[in-house]
Amino acid sequence: MPDNDPIARGERPVPGESFWVFGYGSLMWRPGFPFLEAYDALLRGYSRSFCIYSFHHRGTVERPGLVLGLDAGGECLGRIFKVSAEDADAVTAYLDERELINYPYISRFLPVDARVGGGETREITAYCFVADSSHRDYAGQLPTPDAADLIMQASGVAGLNRDYLMNTVRHLQESGLVEDHLQSLLDEIEQRTGVIDMGSGI
């Protein structure tokens, strides 16, 4: 594989061995693979952010959108899933397709603090997908008005960028995850969307 291939550059599960996967966005509520156990878990050193440009699913080359990534700095409360040894190879291939191919993420094994029940916290090493800050599709930490400008004018093959943001943040809220920077972006988008709807007579 070429050096810039995200699969070649990242860390990989051992074939045929069980492993844990960390979800911070849609993997939390729609993992799409079989698992043995699942726990809430805290990842330190990375935070949820709309830091990835989208040129296909939620934007175009002319009008890029923004999608969620794990950006360096802060911490992130998500969910981990234990994959069995029997399913390991199939789940790895599924995650490659879903998270790595054509996306500016790199796979890493990182320690998380898992809330395993009964008030117990246990450190577990989990398979994570973090934003690649060296990739051309990495947007970084944009100011809220700038991020909102991009999101409001972007649409791709999967639909409006603003619908993606609103649905994603609301899912996180339903999971008890209210984060100030995401809430501020949602508030800005909803305000702008409301102005557009009023102007169109809806």
Backbone as CSV, one residue per row, in Angstrom:
resi,resn,N_x,N_y,N_z,CA_x,CA_y,CA_z,C_x,C_y,C_z
1,MET,0.838,-1.194,0.000,0.000,0.000,0.000,0.879,1.252,0.000
2,PRO,0.418,2.366,-0.613,1.210,3.581,-0.604,1.296,4.178,0.784
3,ASP,2.323,5.025,1.008,2.548,5.593,2.335,1.391,6.448,2.812
4,ASN,0.627,7.067,1.875,-0.459,7.935,2.295,-1.776,7.193,2.468
5,ASP,-1.767,5.864,2.321,-2.963,5.067,2.523,-3.287,5.051,4.019
6,PRO,-4.520,5.439,4.435,-4.828,5.514,5.862,-4.779,4.163,6.555
7,ILE,-5.080,3.089,5.826,-5.024,1.766,6.425,-3.580,1.366,6.696
8,ALA,-2.699,1.663,5.741,-1.285,1.322,5.909,-0.643,2.140,7.023
9,ARG,-1.059,3.388,7.186,-0.436,4.282,8.162,-0.925,4.037,9.580
10,GLY,-2.129,3.509,9.714,-2.718,3.358,11.037,-2.314,2.078,11.739
11,GLU,-2.733,1.975,13.002,-2.534,0.752,13.773,-3.701,-0.188,13.491
12,ARG,-3.430,-1.491,13.560,-4.406,-2.481,13.103,-4.706,-3.513,14.186
13,PRO,-5.965,-3.975,14.278,-6.261,-5.107,15.166,-5.497,-6.353,14.710
14,VAL,-5.154,-7.196,15.661,-4.492,-8.459,15.329,-5.533,-9.390,14.717
15,PRO,-5.283,-9.923,13.530,-6.263,-10.815,12.898,-6.658,-11.977,13.807
16,GLY,-7.965,-12.195,13.909,-8.450,-13.327,14.673,-8.435,-13.158,16.175
17,GLU,-8.146,-11.937,16.677,-8.160,-11.690,18.123,-9.224,-10.651,18.464
18,SER,-9.857,-10.810,19.627,-10.889,-9.872,20.049,-10.281,-8.493,20.314
19,PHE,-11.096,-7.453,20.182,-10.627,-6.094,20.466,-11.829,-5.210,20.797
20,TRP,-11.523,-4.032,21.335,-12.544,-3.043,21.683,-12.519,-1.902,20.670
21,VAL,-13.699,-1.377,20.343,-13.835,-0.253,19.416,-14.445,0.929,20.166
22,PHE,-13.867,2.121,19.968,-14.398,3.339,20.587,-15.246,4.106,19.578
23,GLY,-16.486,4.411,19.959,-17.372,5.217,19.127,-17.621,6.567,19.769
24,TYR,-17.567,7.630,18.972,-17.777,8.984,19.498,-18.897,9.714,18.760
25,GLY,-19.355,9.153,17.635,-20.435,9.743,16.849,-21.447,8.668,16.527
26,SER,-21.714,8.462,15.243,-22.759,7.515,14.853,-22.466,6.083,15.280
27,LEU,-21.186,5.728,15.491,-20.882,4.391,15.983,-21.521,4.139,17.350
28,MET,-21.783,5.210,18.121,-22.375,5.044,19.440,-23.786,4.481,19.353
29,TRP,-24.582,4.988,18.435,-25.982,4.554,18.356,-26.271,3.660,17.142
30,ARG,-25.299,3.529,16.250,-25.479,2.667,15.076,-24.147,1.986,14.747
31,PRO,-23.694,1.071,15.622,-22.385,0.447,15.378,-22.353,-0.369,14.088
32,GLY,-23.419,-1.102,13.800,-23.465,-1.843,12.544,-22.681,-3.143,12.536
33,PHE,-22.223,-3.598,13.711,-21.481,-4.862,13.801,-21.851,-5.565,15.106
34,PRO,-21.698,-6.888,15.171,-22.010,-7.611,16.416,-20.964,-7.337,17.488
35,PHE,-21.413,-7.287,18.748,-20.485,-7.064,19.853,-20.939,-7.840,21.077
36,LEU,-19.983,-8.086,21.974,-20.235,-8.878,23.171,-20.628,-8.031,24.369
37,GLU,-19.972,-6.879,24.513,-20.210,-5.978,25.643,-20.107,-4.546,25.149
38,ALA,-20.724,-3.620,25.895,-20.624,-2.198,25.559,-20.674,-1.376,26.836
39,TYR,-19.800,-0.358,26.916,-19.743,0.508,28.092,-19.489,1.949,27.666
40,ASP,-19.964,2.884,28.485,-19.539,4.268,28.313,-18.051,4.354,28.644
41,ALA,-17.344,5.228,27.934,-15.894,5.316,28.143,-15.390,6.717,27.840
42,LEU,-14.381,7.136,28.569,-13.783,8.458,28.400,-12.426,8.337,27.740
43,LEU,-12.277,9.020,26.606,-11.003,9.104,25.898,-10.373,10.455,26.198
44,ARG,-9.158,10.458,26.720,-8.464,11.707,27.029,-7.492,12.055,25.900
45,GLY,-7.365,13.367,25.651,-6.432,13.815,24.622,-7.074,14.119,23.289
46,TYR,-8.366,13.807,23.141,-9.099,14.086,21.905,-10.517,14.544,22.247
47,SER,-11.095,15.343,21.376,-12.458,15.825,21.593,-13.250,15.774,20.295
48,ARG,-14.587,15.672,20.432,-15.479,15.706,19.280,-15.467,17.095,18.673
49,SER,-15.387,17.160,17.342,-15.355,18.462,16.678,-15.779,18.313,15.221
50,PHE,-16.458,19.327,14.705,-16.739,19.366,13.272,-15.493,19.933,12.585
51,CYS,-14.514,19.042,12.416,-13.178,19.459,11.990,-12.751,18.830,10.667
52,ILE,-13.667,18.151,9.997,-13.343,17.449,8.757,-14.180,18.012,7.614
53,TYR,-13.519,18.420,6.534,-14.253,18.865,5.349,-14.924,17.667,4.672
54,SER,-16.126,17.892,4.155,-16.826,16.878,3.380,-17.035,17.402,1.966
55,PHE,-16.485,16.670,0.996,-16.602,17.073,-0.405,-17.537,16.162,-1.196
56,HIS,-18.139,15.202,-0.524,-18.987,14.233,-1.239,-20.323,14.009,-0.518
57,HIS,-20.270,13.423,0.684,-21.511,13.063,1.366,-22.310,14.279,1.839
58,ARG,-21.629,15.295,2.357,-22.339,16.463,2.888,-21.837,17.767,2.302
59,GLY,-21.187,17.707,1.163,-20.702,18.910,0.507,-20.178,18.573,-0.869
60,THR,-19.610,19.552,-1.525,-18.998,19.375,-2.840,-17.641,20.066,-2.837
61,VAL,-16.894,19.889,-3.910,-15.606,20.569,-4.024,-15.814,22.074,-4.015
62,GLU,-16.867,22.528,-4.692,-17.144,23.968,-4.757,-17.672,24.504,-3.428
63,ARG,-18.460,23.697,-2.726,-19.051,24.124,-1.457,-18.899,23.000,-0.431
64,PRO,-17.718,22.910,0.177,-17.482,21.824,1.135,-18.304,21.999,2.404
65,GLY,-18.682,20.860,2.981,-19.349,20.869,4.276,-18.385,20.446,5.373
66,LEU,-18.923,20.208,6.563,-18.132,19.768,7.708,-18.792,18.566,8.361
67,VAL,-17.966,17.591,8.764,-18.468,16.436,9.495,-17.610,16.219,10.736
68,LEU,-18.085,15.321,11.580,-17.490,15.119,12.897,-16.196,14.317,12.828
69,GLY,-15.253,14.686,13.696,-14.012,13.943,13.850,-13.520,14.027,15.280
70,LEU,-12.542,13.199,15.614,-11.860,13.277,16.907,-10.613,14.119,16.723
71,ASP,-10.634,15.342,17.256,-9.514,16.258,17.085,-8.641,16.254,18.334
72,ALA,-7.369,16.523,18.158,-6.429,16.498,19.280,-6.761,17.581,20.300
73,GLY,-6.695,17.218,21.580,-6.952,18.157,22.668,-8.250,17.855,23.382
74,GLY,-8.260,18.062,24.697,-9.474,17.870,25.483,-9.749,16.411,25.783
75,GLU,-11.022,16.061,25.891,-11.425,14.691,26.174,-12.783,14.427,25.557
76,CYS,-13.133,13.153,25.424,-14.365,12.781,24.735,-15.009,11.596,25.438
77,LEU,-16.251,11.771,25.837,-17.025,10.671,26.406,-17.774,9.978,25.271
78,GLY,-17.493,8.695,25.090,-18.150,7.931,24.036,-18.561,6.569,24.537
79,ARG,-18.487,5.562,23.670,-18.920,4.214,24.030,-17.972,3.208,23.380
80,ILE,-17.624,2.171,24.135,-16.766,1.127,23.584,-17.557,-0.174,23.431
81,PHE,-17.160,-0.937,22.424,-17.811,-2.193,22.096,-16.754,-3.293,21.981
82,LYS,-17.020,-4.439,22.607,-16.081,-5.557,22.524,-16.458,-6.461,21.353
83,VAL,-15.516,-6.642,20.443,-15.694,-7.492,19.272,-15.073,-8.860,19.566
84,SER,-15.798,-9.920,19.274,-15.289,-11.267,19.539,-14.176,-11.633,18.572
85,ALA,-13.367,-12.609,18.967,-12.307,-13.113,18.085,-12.902,-13.677,16.806
86,GLU,-14.060,-14.316,16.924,-14.714,-14.915,15.763,-15.117,-13.864,14.736
87,ASP,-15.556,-12.685,15.214,-16.015,-11.627,14.314,-14.934,-10.607,13.972
88,ALA,-13.752,-10.743,14.557,-12.737,-9.692,14.481,-12.373,-9.297,13.053
89,ASP,-12.106,-10.246,12.197,-11.651,-9.922,10.843,-12.755,-9.245,10.028
90,ALA,-13.989,-9.743,10.167,-15.106,-9.156,9.427,-15.396,-7.735,9.919
91,VAL,-15.318,-7.520,11.231,-15.584,-6.183,11.777,-14.468,-5.219,11.382
92,THR,-13.228,-5.674,11.375,-12.120,-4.822,10.934,-12.335,-4.367,9.499
93,ALA,-12.728,-5.278,8.630,-12.984,-4.926,7.226,-14.144,-3.947,7.117
94,TYR,-15.180,-4.161,7.918,-16.333,-3.252,7.925,-15.922,-1.853,8.376
95,LEU,-15.115,-1.773,9.426,-14.666,-0.473,9.929,-13.717,0.217,8.962
96,ASP,-12.900,-0.552,8.269,-12.040,0.028,7.230,-12.897,0.780,6.212
97,GLU,-13.943,0.129,5.736,-14.816,0.712,4.719,-15.573,1.910,5.259
98,ARG,-16.039,1.806,6.482,-16.881,2.863,7.062,-16.090,4.077,7.526
99,GLU,-14.916,3.846,8.107,-14.210,4.926,8.788,-12.917,5.397,8.108
100,LEU,-12.296,4.555,7.293,-10.957,4.891,6.798,-10.884,5.179,5.309
101,ILE,-11.546,4.371,4.498,-11.423,4.555,3.053,-12.103,5.852,2.630
102,ASN,-11.340,6.729,2.002,-11.813,8.036,1.516,-12.099,9.039,2.636
103,TYR,-11.630,8.781,3.841,-11.821,9.724,4.943,-10.467,10.064,5.577
104,PRO,-10.322,11.301,6.089,-9.035,11.710,6.682,-8.899,11.324,8.155
105,TYR,-9.056,10.031,8.437,-8.885,9.521,9.788,-7.725,8.531,9.807
106,ILE,-7.123,8.373,10.975,-6.083,7.380,11.188,-6.511,6.516,12.366
107,SER,-6.313,5.213,12.263,-6.689,4.305,13.351,-5.563,4.233,14.384
108,ARG,-5.965,4.260,15.651,-5.015,4.200,16.761,-5.603,3.341,17.887
109,PHE,-4.723,2.641,18.613,-5.134,1.991,19.849,-4.784,2.924,21.004
110,LEU,-5.814,3.380,21.730,-5.633,4.369,22.782,-6.323,3.915,24.069
111,PRO,-5.793,4.298,25.233,-6.435,3.920,26.491,-7.678,4.764,26.753
112,VAL,-8.724,4.121,27.225,-9.943,4.818,27.635,-10.304,4.347,29.038
113,ASP,-11.010,5.210,29.772,-11.520,4.843,31.093,-12.956,4.376,30.917
114,ALA,-13.175,3.070,31.048,-14.494,2.482,30.814,-15.280,2.388,32.114
115,ARG,-16.543,2.766,32.054,-17.445,2.669,33.201,-18.154,1.326,33.117
116,VAL,-17.603,0.324,33.774,-18.040,-1.056,33.585,-19.175,-1.466,34.523
117,GLY,-19.696,-0.545,35.313,-20.817,-0.858,36.187,-20.416,-0.943,37.635
118,GLY,-21.404,-0.726,38.511,-21.148,-0.785,39.942,-20.211,0.289,40.430
119,GLY,-20.106,1.384,39.687,-19.218,2.461,40.058,-17.766,2.210,39.727
120,GLU,-17.478,1.085,39.087,-16.090,0.733,38.763,-15.668,1.341,37.427
121,THR,-14.452,1.865,37.407,-13.843,2.350,36.168,-12.607,1.514,35.876
122,ARG,-12.499,1.067,34.631,-11.377,0.212,34.249,-10.730,0.757,32.981
123,GLU,-9.399,0.797,32.948,-8.714,1.247,31.739,-8.675,0.112,30.720
124,ILE,-9.136,0.442,29.526,-9.185,-0.518,28.425,-8.553,0.134,27.200
125,THR,-7.778,-0.609,26.455,-7.215,-0.102,25.205,-8.221,-0.341,24.083
126,ALA,-8.596,0.725,23.385,-9.644,0.642,22.377,-9.153,1.130,21.020
127,TYR,-9.736,0.583,19.997,-9.449,0.942,18.602,-10.222,2.217,18.282
128,CYS,-9.512,3.282,17.932,-10.105,4.599,17.735,-9.775,5.135,16.340
129,PHE,-10.595,6.063,15.873,-10.352,6.713,14.593,-10.236,8.217,14.838
130,VAL,-9.018,8.746,14.717,-8.751,10.140,15.040,-8.490,10.935,13.765
131,ALA,-8.766,12.233,13.836,-8.565,13.093,12.674,-7.087,13.195,12.328
132,ASP,-6.796,13.132,11.039,-5.433,13.266,10.535,-5.193,14.741,10.203
133,SER,-4.502,15.438,11.087,-4.311,16.884,10.919,-3.420,17.239,9.734
134,SER,-2.719,16.246,9.166,-1.871,16.510,8.007,-2.620,16.340,6.685
135,HIS,-3.844,15.881,6.748,-4.616,15.595,5.536,-5.233,16.883,4.987
136,ARG,-5.367,16.957,3.672,-5.937,18.161,3.044,-7.393,18.373,3.418
137,ASP,-8.097,17.320,3.860,-9.510,17.441,4.224,-9.710,17.793,5.697
138,TYR,-8.621,18.033,6.404,-8.716,18.428,7.820,-8.971,19.928,7.901
139,ALA,-10.052,20.309,8.567,-10.424,21.722,8.689,-9.922,22.347,9.985
140,GLY,-9.746,21.537,11.024,-9.305,22.073,12.302,-10.442,22.720,13.074
141,GLN,-10.073,23.475,14.095,-11.046,24.118,14.972,-11.455,25.474,14.392
142,LEU,-12.520,25.493,13.626,-12.999,26.732,13.030,-13.859,27.507,14.023
143,PRO,-13.814,28.844,13.994,-14.745,29.632,14.811,-16.185,29.276,14.452
144,THR,-17.089,29.363,15.421,-18.480,28.965,15.201,-19.119,29.647,13.993
145,PRO,-18.988,30.970,13.814,-19.609,31.595,12.635,-19.060,31.067,11.312
146,ASP,-17.746,30.779,11.255,-17.138,30.268,10.035,-17.624,28.850,9.739
147,ALA,-17.707,28.019,10.791,-18.211,26.659,10.607,-19.671,26.693,10.152
148,ALA,-20.453,27.585,10.740,-21.867,27.701,10.365,-22.017,28.163,8.921
149,ASP,-21.161,29.059,8.475,-21.208,29.514,7.079,-21.039,28.332,6.129
150,LEU,-20.063,27.479,6.406,-19.828,26.315,5.559,-21.018,25.359,5.593
151,ILE,-21.475,25.057,6.792,-22.538,24.062,6.952,-23.848,24.521,6.296
152,MET,-24.163,25.787,6.398,-25.433,26.280,5.871,-25.500,26.241,4.350
153,GLN,-24.368,26.347,3.683,-24.398,26.384,2.219,-24.026,25.053,1.575
154,ALA,-23.793,24.018,2.390,-23.289,22.752,1.850,-24.361,21.676,1.775
155,SER,-24.267,20.895,0.714,-25.139,19.739,0.518,-24.399,18.737,-0.358
156,GLY,-24.544,17.441,-0.043,-23.874,16.403,-0.824,-24.818,15.274,-1.178
157,VAL,-24.265,14.148,-1.561,-25.102,13.035,-1.996,-25.956,12.481,-0.855
158,ALA,-25.549,12.701,0.394,-26.310,12.221,1.549,-27.279,13.270,2.084
159,GLY,-27.300,14.457,1.476,-28.253,15.477,1.904,-27.597,16.727,2.439
160,LEU,-28.434,17.575,3.063,-27.977,18.862,3.581,-27.003,18.672,4.733
161,ASN,-25.951,19.470,4.729,-24.968,19.426,5.813,-25.615,19.835,7.135
162,ARG,-26.517,20.807,7.095,-27.125,21.254,8.351,-27.990,20.157,8.976
163,ASP,-28.618,19.298,8.160,-29.397,18.185,8.700,-28.485,17.188,9.408
164,TYR,-27.312,16.941,8.820,-26.338,16.044,9.452,-25.932,16.580,10.816
165,LEU,-25.615,17.864,10.887,-25.196,18.446,12.164,-26.313,18.366,13.190
166,MET,-27.532,18.774,12.809,-28.636,18.791,13.766,-28.954,17.392,14.262
167,ASN,-28.985,16.410,13.368,-29.286,15.038,13.771,-28.191,14.470,14.661
168,THR,-26.932,14.758,14.318,-25.808,14.238,15.102,-25.808,14.802,16.511
169,VAL,-25.925,16.121,16.641,-25.873,16.740,17.959,-27.079,16.339,18.799
170,ARG,-28.240,16.192,18.178,-29.414,15.764,18.937,-29.284,14.333,19.424
171,HIS,-28.699,13.455,18.624,-28.423,12.097,19.081,-27.494,12.116,20.283
172,LEU,-26.470,12.952,20.233,-25.546,13.063,21.363,-26.270,13.570,22.600
173,GLN,-27.151,14.552,22.417,-27.927,15.071,23.538,-28.794,13.988,24.167
174,GLU,-29.398,13.137,23.323,-30.225,12.044,23.822,-29.405,11.049,24.631
175,SER,-28.111,10.986,24.354,-27.200,10.116,25.102,-26.639,10.818,26.341
176,GLY,-27.131,12.035,26.602,-26.674,12.804,27.760,-25.396,13.566,27.531
177,LEU,-25.010,13.732,26.274,-23.745,14.395,25.944,-24.031,15.781,25.380
178,VAL,-23.997,16.768,26.246,-24.194,18.165,25.848,-22.854,18.872,26.008
179,GLU,-22.279,19.302,24.883,-20.969,19.942,24.891,-21.119,21.366,24.373
180,ASP,-20.544,22.314,25.075,-20.795,23.730,24.818,-20.500,24.121,23.368
181,HIS,-19.356,23.672,22.819,-18.990,24.111,21.472,-19.931,23.534,20.418
182,LEU,-20.394,22.296,20.635,-21.354,21.708,19.703,-22.728,22.356,19.859
183,GLN,-23.092,22.663,21.104,-24.379,23.316,21.335,-24.406,24.707,20.711
184,SER,-23.299,25.429,20.813,-23.227,26.761,20.209,-23.375,26.687,18.693
185,LEU,-22.749,25.682,18.083,-22.864,25.507,16.635,-24.284,25.122,16.253
186,LEU,-24.906,24.228,17.025,-26.291,23.847,16.760,-27.217,25.047,16.890
187,ASP,-27.037,25.854,17.933,-27.872,27.042,18.129,-27.751,27.989,16.942
188,GLU,-26.528,28.177,16.463,-26.295,29.076,15.330,-26.983,28.547,14.071
189,ILE,-26.862,27.247,13.837,-27.473,26.637,12.654,-28.996,26.693,12.740
190,GLU,-29.540,26.391,13.903,-31.000,26.414,14.049,-31.546,27.831,13.885
191,GLN,-30.812,28.827,14.376,-31.240,30.211,14.208,-31.257,30.583,12.731
192,ARG,-30.193,30.230,12.023,-30.125,30.566,10.598,-31.170,29.785,9.795
193,THR,-31.375,28.520,10.168,-32.387,27.722,9.477,-33.782,28.296,9.690
194,GLY,-34.063,28.776,10.911,-35.344,29.386,11.204,-35.584,30.638,10.383
195,VAL,-34.558,31.446,10.184,-34.679,32.650,9.375,-35.003,32.278,7.928
196,ILE,-34.326,31.230,7.411,-34.593,30.790,6.051,-36.025,30.281,5.915
197,ASP,-36.481,29.486,6.899,-37.829,28.928,6.843,-38.891,30.024,6.897
198,MET,-38.679,31.031,7.732,-39.643,32.132,7.799,-39.693,32.898,6.497
199,GLY,-38.535,33.068,5.874,-38.482,33.792,4.611,-39.167,33.070,3.481
200,SER,-39.262,31.726,3.593,-39.892,30.960,2.526,-41.367,30.689,2.805
201,GLY,-41.840,31.211,3.933,-43.252,31.065,4.239,-43.610,29.745,4.893
202,ILE,-42.600,28.996,5.367,-42.878,27.717,6.012,-43.292,27.936,7.456
